[in-house]
Amino acid sequence: MNGKLRKLRLSLASISVFRNILSDDVISELRELMDSAESGDTSQIIDHYGRFVHELYERNVNFSKYLLKLVTEDENIYIISQSQDSGISKAIAEAAENELLILQELSQLTPEDIADEIGYSGYLPKWETSDIDFIEKYHRYVGDVDKHGYGKWAKSDMFIFRDGSIVPVKSHDTQKLSELYGYDIQRNSIINNTLALINGKPALNALLYGDAGTGKSSTVKAIVNEYSPMGLRLIEITKEQLRYIPEIVDEISGNPLKFIIFIDDLSFTAGEDSFGALKATLEGSVAANADNMVIYATSNRRHLIKETFSDREGDDVHRNDTLQETLSLSARFGLRVNFSRPDKNSYVAIAYELAKSKGINISEKDIALKAEQFTISSGNGRSPRTAKQFVEQLLSE
């Protein structure tokens, strides 16, 4: 092995601050390739070369850009300390600078370097490289870490809670605010509350309640899509996972990003354990002390509780206690926004705007007639969801 490849191999082994990237599939295969080059077994070297390039092609044909992405998104002691303004030791700062230089040099590794090393003149698949200043790019990224995030938070805008961990959603709803029509007053109240959170001002937990299909969930996710470049992220949990909110809060505490913990289509029957868990979270110190998060929930019920026949039985005192308990839960949401079914004119206006956005040439008069007919024939009632289904039918004609 010549001096360059040997030096890179040993330098990579010494990496400490950015050590997480060594477990990346592409980098792991590259290290296997470097190790095999020590053996002098050409067949083994070529096999590892193919494995490395295969892993790279699956992600980015440009090795320099891929490596830079790994570096900037890496969750390590340096970026965490910098994002929390907690100070960093001189030793760690120097290590980070030197490792960035090592990784920059690695990013310039070419197929020709490998071929020259092993004395191979046959065909080898190529990859691209770019001249990138890793130190400059990394420090610029760290300066905006409150917008980009690090680790898994840099890989997605939306997350779910699964098997005890917060995991990124690879393909999530891409709904835009500009694609939602009607409900401007309701939507703006949620937007303004979210902007308060993003800007470090007091923000309220919010309950979006009302009829099905009126855009409650779409509003929340469209807001995240709109403001994720400003550092907003969403973590969606189910009703059954409410008891894990303290764990989630512990994980995101101190993170420079802002978070919406989102519970969709929430409702309870009286006496459910999760009812008490949510109430305790909303009124307790866990949520109150997390200044980088809010809880947003949607429900078809203003008071979140399904009243059963047995709930209606008993004396007036029992019924009053049950009512007060249900009222107290919804009251824990400082912001409560009602999304009710639109009247005929509002429904037609939504359908018309949707049709225009899809390039459908149709008069408002025809929209009014056909949209109402569709509402009756579908049996779904007036709602933005029904209007969207109507426009999809027009597109298929």
C-alpha positions in Angstrom: 0.0 0.0 0.0 1.4 3.4 -1.0 1.8 6.3 1.4 -1.5 8.1 0.7 -3.8 5.1 1.2 -1.9 3.9 4.3 -2.0 7.3 5.8 -5.8 7.6 5.2 -6.4 4.2 6.6 -4.5 4.9 9.9 -6.0 8.5 10.1 -9.5 7.1 9.9 -8.8 4.6 12.6 -7.9 7.5 15.0 -11.1 9.5 14.5 -12.9 10.2 17.7 -15.3 13.2 17.5 -16.8 12.0 14.2 -16.4 8.3 15.0 -20.1 7.6 14.4 -19.6 7.9 10.6 -17.2 4.9 10.6 -20.3 2.7 11.1 -21.9 4.1 7.9 -22.3 1.3 5.3 -20.4 3.3 2.6 -17.5 4.1 4.9 -17.4 0.6 6.4 -17.0 -0.8 2.9 -14.3 1.7 2.1 -12.4 0.7 5.2 -12.8 -3.0 4.3 -11.3 -2.0 0.9 -8.4 -0.3 2.5 -7.8 -3.2 4.8 -7.9 -5.7 1.9 -5.3 -3.6 0.0 -2.8 -4.6 2.8 -3.1 -8.2 1.8 -2.2 -7.8 -1.8 -4.9 -10.2 -2.9 -6.2 -8.5 -6.0 -9.3 -10.6 -6.3 -10.3 -9.7 -2.7 -9.5 -6.0 -3.2 -11.6 -5.8 -6.4 -14.5 -7.5 -4.6 -14.4 -4.9 -1.7 -14.0 -2.2 -4.3 -17.3 -3.3 -5.9 -19.0 -3.4 -2.6 -17.9 0.1 -1.7 -19.0 1.6 -5.0 -22.3 -0.3 -4.8 -23.1 1.2 -1.4 -22.1 4.7 -2.7 -24.2 4.5 -5.8 -27.2 3.7 -3.7 -26.9 7.1 -2.1 -24.9 9.6 -4.1 -22.4 9.1 -7.0 -20.4 12.0 -5.6 -18.3 10.7 -2.7 -17.2 14.2 -1.5 -20.8 15.4 -1.2 -21.9 12.2 0.5 -19.1 12.4 3.0 -19.8 16.0 3.8 -23.5 15.1 4.5 -22.4 12.4 6.9 -20.1 14.9 8.7 -22.6 17.8 9.0 -25.5 15.5 10.1 -23.4 13.6 12.6 -24.5 13.7 16.3 -21.4 14.2 18.3 -20.0 15.9 21.4 -18.8 18.9 19.4 -22.1 19.9 17.7 -24.2 19.1 20.8 -22.0 21.3 23.0 -22.0 24.1 20.4 -25.8 24.0 20.0 -26.3 24.3 23.7 -23.7 27.0 24.3 -22.2 24.8 27.0 -18.6 25.4 26.1 -16.2 22.9 24.7 -12.7 21.9 25.7 -9.7 22.9 23.6 -8.7 19.3 23.1 -12.1 18.4 21.6 -12.1 21.6 19.4 -8.6 20.7 18.1 -9.6 17.1 17.5 -12.6 18.2 15.5 -10.6 20.6 13.3 -8.0 17.9 12.6 -10.6 15.3 11.8 -12.3 17.6 9.4 -9.0 17.9 7.5 -8.7 14.1 7.5 -12.2 13.7 6.2 -11.6 16.4 3.6 -8.6 14.5 2.3 -10.5 11.3 2.3 -13.3 13.0 0.2 -10.7 13.5 -2.6 -10.0 9.8 -2.9 -10.4 8.7 -6.5 -10.8 5.4 -8.4 -7.4 6.2 -9.9 -5.8 6.2 -6.5 -7.1 2.7 -5.8 -6.1 1.4 -9.3 -2.6 2.8 -8.9 -2.3 1.3 -5.4 -3.1 -2.2 -6.5 -1.5 -2.0 -10.0 -4.8 -2.9 -11.7 -5.4 -1.9 -15.3 -8.8 -3.4 -15.9 -12.1 -1.5 -15.7 -13.3 -0.2 -12.4 -16.6 1.7 -11.9 -16.0 5.4 -11.2 -17.4 7.9 -8.7 -17.3 11.6 -8.6 -15.5 14.0 -6.2 -15.7 17.7 -5.5 -13.3 20.2 -4.1 -15.0 21.1 -0.7 -13.7 23.0 2.3 -14.9 20.8 5.1 -13.9 23.1 7.9 -15.7 26.1 6.4 -18.8 24.1 5.5 -19.0 22.4 8.9 -18.7 25.6 10.9 -21.4 27.3 8.7 -23.7 24.3 9.4 -23.0 24.4 13.1 -23.9 28.1 13.1 -27.4 27.2 11.7 -27.9 24.0 13.7 -31.0 25.4 15.3 -32.6 25.2 11.8 -30.9 22.0 10.4 -30.6 19.9 13.5 -28.1 17.0 13.8 -28.2 13.2 13.9 -31.6 11.8 13.0 -33.2 15.2 13.4 -31.4 16.3 10.3 -32.7 13.4 8.3 -36.4 14.2 8.4 -39.0 16.7 9.4 -41.5 14.2 10.8 -41.0 11.3 13.2 -43.0 8.6 14.9 -42.5 6.8 18.2 -41.9 3.1 17.6 -40.5 0.3 19.9 -39.4 2.8 22.5 -37.6 5.1 20.1 -38.2 8.2 18.0 -37.6 7.3 14.4 -37.7 9.4 11.2 -40.5 9.0 8.7 -38.9 8.4 5.4 -41.9 9.3 3.2 -44.3 11.7 4.9 -47.2 13.9 4.0 -46.0 16.8 1.7 -49.2 18.9 2.0 -48.5 22.6 1.7 -50.3 25.4 3.4 -50.9 27.0 0.0 -52.9 23.9 -1.0 -55.3 24.3 1.8 -58.4 26.4 1.2 -60.9 27.9 3.6 -60.6 28.0 7.4 -58.1 30.9 7.3 -59.0 32.2 10.8 -58.6 28.8 12.4 -55.4 28.0 10.5 -53.8 31.4 11.2 -54.3 30.9 14.9 -52.3 27.6 14.8 -49.7 29.2 12.6 -49.2 32.2 14.9 -48.9 29.9 17.9 -46.4 27.8 16.1 -44.3 30.8 15.1 -44.3 31.9 18.7 -42.7 28.5 19.6 -40.2 28.8 16.8 -39.2 32.3 17.9 -38.7 31.3 21.5 -41.9 32.9 22.8 -44.5 31.3 25.0 -46.7 28.9 23.0 -49.8 27.0 23.9 -50.7 23.4 23.7 -53.5 23.2 21.0 -56.6 21.1 20.4 -58.0 21.2 16.9 -61.5 19.8 17.1 -64.5 19.4 14.9 -66.0 17.4 12.0 -64.1 14.8 10.1 -62.5 15.8 6.9 -62.2 19.5 7.7 -58.4 19.6 7.5 -57.3 19.5 11.1 -54.4 17.0 10.6 -53.6 18.5 7.3 -53.2 21.9 8.9 -50.7 20.6 11.5 -48.6 18.7 8.9 -48.7 21.5 6.4 -47.4 23.9 9.1 -44.5 21.6 9.7 -43.7 21.3 6.0 -43.8 25.1 5.8 -41.6 25.9 8.8 -39.2 23.0 9.0 -36.5 25.1 7.4 -36.8 27.3 10.5 -36.1 24.3 12.8 -39.6 22.9 13.3 -40.1 19.1 13.7 -43.1 16.9 14.4 -43.2 13.7 16.5 -46.4 11.8 16.1 -47.6 9.4 18.8 -50.7 7.4 19.3 -53.1 7.5 22.3 -51.6 4.3 23.6 -48.2 6.0 23.6 -49.2 9.0 25.8 -47.4 7.5 28.8 -44.1 7.9 26.9 -44.3 11.6 26.6 -41.9 12.2 29.6 -39.3 10.0 27.8 -39.8 12.0 24.6 -39.4 15.3 26.4 -36.2 14.0 28.1 -34.7 13.2 24.7 -35.5 16.5 23.0 -34.7 18.7 26.1 -31.9 21.0 25.2 -32.2 20.3 21.5 -32.0 23.6 19.5 -34.9 22.6 17.3 -38.6 23.1 18.1 -41.0 20.2 18.4 -44.7 19.5 18.0 -45.8 16.3 19.8 -48.8 15.4 17.7 -51.7 13.1 18.6 -54.2 12.6 15.8 -57.9 11.7 16.1 -57.8 11.7 19.9 -60.8 10.5 22.0 -61.3 8.6 25.2 -63.9 6.6 27.0 -64.2 7.7 30.6 -61.8 5.8 32.9 -59.2 5.0 30.3 -55.6 5.1 31.7 -54.3 7.2 28.9 -56.9 9.9 29.8 -55.2 10.4 33.1 -51.7 10.3 31.4 -52.5 13.1 29.0 -54.2 15.2 31.7 -51.1 14.8 34.0 -48.8 15.7 31.1 -50.7 18.8 30.1 -51.0 20.1 33.7 -47.7 18.8 35.0 -44.1 19.9 35.1 -43.0 17.7 32.3 -44.6 19.7 29.5 -44.4 23.0 31.4 -40.6 22.8 31.6 -40.1 21.9 27.9 -39.8 25.3 26.3 -38.9 23.8 22.9 -42.1 21.8 22.5 -45.9 22.0 22.4 -48.6 19.3 22.2 -51.0 19.5 19.3 -54.0 17.1 19.2 -56.9 16.7 16.8 -60.3 15.2 17.7 -63.8 15.0 16.4 -65.0 15.8 20.0 -64.5 19.1 21.7 -64.2 17.5 25.1 -62.3 14.4 23.8 -64.6 12.0 25.7 -67.0 9.5 24.3 -70.0 9.3 26.7 -71.4 5.8 26.9 -74.8 4.8 28.1 -73.4 3.8 31.5 -71.9 7.2 31.9 -75.4 8.7 31.7 -76.7 6.4 34.4 -76.5 7.2 38.1 -77.3 10.3 40.1 -76.8 14.0 39.2 -73.6 14.2 41.3 -72.0 11.4 39.3 -73.0 12.9 36.0 -71.7 16.3 37.0 -68.4 14.8 38.1 -68.0 13.1 34.8 -68.8 16.2 32.9 -66.4 18.3 34.9 -63.6 15.7 34.3 -64.1 15.8 30.6 -64.3 19.6 30.6 -61.1 19.8 32.6 -59.1 17.8 30.1 -60.0 19.9 27.0 -59.4 23.1 29.2 -55.8 22.0 29.7 -55.2 22.9 26.0 -54.6 26.7 26.1 -55.6 27.0 22.4 -58.8 25.3 21.2 -59.7 25.7 17.5 -63.0 24.6 16.0 -63.0 23.2 12.5 -66.7 22.7 11.7 -68.3 21.6 8.4 -68.4 24.4 5.9 -71.8 25.9 4.7 -72.7 25.5 1.1 -71.0 28.7 -0.1 -67.8 27.9 1.7 -67.8 24.4 0.4 -68.3 25.5 -3.2 -65.5 28.1 -2.8 -63.1 25.4 -1.5 -64.0 23.1 -4.4 -63.6 26.0 -6.9 -60.1 26.9 -5.6 -59.0 23.3 -5.6 -60.3 22.9 -9.2 -58.4 26.0 -10.3 -55.2 24.8 -8.7 -55.4 21.6 -10.7 -55.9 23.5 -13.9 -59.6 22.5 -14.4 -61.4 25.0 -16.5 -64.9 25.2 -15.1 -67.2 28.0 -14.0 -68.2 28.7 -10.5 -71.8 28.0 -11.4 -71.0 24.5 -12.7 -68.8 23.9 -9.7 -71.7 24.8 -7.4 -74.1 22.4 -9.1 -71.7 19.5 -9.5 -70.1 19.8 -6.1 -73.4 19.6 -4.4 -74.5 16.7 -6.5 -71.3 14.9 -5.6 -71.9 15.6 -1.9 -75.3 14.0 -2.1 -74.2 11.0 -4.2 -71.1 10.3 -2.1 -73.0 10.6 1.2 -70.0 12.2 2.9 -71.4 15.6 3.6 -69.7 18.9 2.9 -66.0 19.1 3.9 -62.6 20.0 2.3 -62.0 16.2 2.0 -65.2 15.8 0.1 -64.3 18.8 -2.1 -60.9 17.2 -2.8 -62.6 13.9 -3.8 -64.9 15.8 -6.1 -62.0 17.5 -7.8 -60.2 14.2 -8.2 -63.3 12.8 -9.9 -63.3 15.8 -12.3 -59.7 15.1 -13.1 -60.5 11.5 -14.0 -63.3 12.4 -16.4 
